[in-house]
Amino acid sequence: MFLGRVVGSLWCTVKNANLTGQRFLIVQPVTPELKDTGKRIVCTDCTGAGAGELIYWTRAWEASFAFLPEEVVTDGTIVGIIDMLHVKRG
């Protein structure tokens, strides 16, 4: 799983039928120190996350697991909203 911050949303009027009713959010990947890293991505959302929230997301085949038994075609899914993050570096 990966850390990210929700920075926007996306609206699609034409999409795969298995994506009907799914929310799309734009996520900026971040490091454990909350610094931006990599390109922004579009993720489906199963948590109800909102703009500015720190989240964790998954990608690839596992991204669809959050919607089982439905078959949602997705390559990235927000699977959790982070309330608190503690990073201890040695």
N, C-alpha and C positions, 0 to 999 in steps of 0.2 A: 504494500500500500504506500501511497505517496501523500505528502502534505501539500495543501494549496489554499488559496484565498479566492473566494467568489468575487469577480470583478464586473460581472454583467450577466445579461440573459439574452436568449436568442429565440426568435419566433419564426416558425416555419409553417407555411400554409400547405405546402405539398411535401409529403414525406412517405416513407415506407409505412404500410398499414399497421405493422406491429409496433410502430412508435406513436400511434394515436393516443393522446392523453398524457404523454410523457413531457416533463419539463426539461428544457435545455439551458444550462448555465455555462458561462464562460469562466474558466478557472486559470489563475496564474499559479503555476507550481512554485513552491517556496522551500528553502532549506529549513532544518530544525531551528536555525537562528532567525527564521522568518524573513530571509532575504530572497528576492525574486531570483528564479533560476529557470532557464529554458523558455520555450514559447508558450503562449496561452493556448488552451485547448477547450473544446466543447465537450461537456459531460452531461449525461442524463442524471437525474436527481431522484433518489428514493427517500430523502430525509426531510425535505422542506427547507433546505438551506436558503439563506438570503444574501443579498449584497454585503460584502465586507466580512463575512464570516470565515473563520478558519475551519477548514474541512480536511478529511482524508478521503482519497479516491483510489480506485483500482482501475486497471486497464486490461485490455486483451480479452480473452474468452471469459475470464472470471467476472468481468464487468456486468455480464448478463445475469449472474447468479442472484443478485439482489431482487430480481423481479420474478423468480420462479414461483409458480409453475408457468407463468406467461413466458413467451419467447420474444424477448425484446432484443432487437438488433442494435448493439451499442459496443463501442470500443473503449469507453470511459464512463464510469459511474461514481457519483458522490455517494459514499456509503456511511459517512459519519460526520457529525459536527463536533468540533473540539471545543470543550469548555475551558480547559486549562492545559498548559504544556510546560513541562519542566525538562530542561536539558542539562545534563551533568557531563562535562568534558573532563577527561583525565589529564 
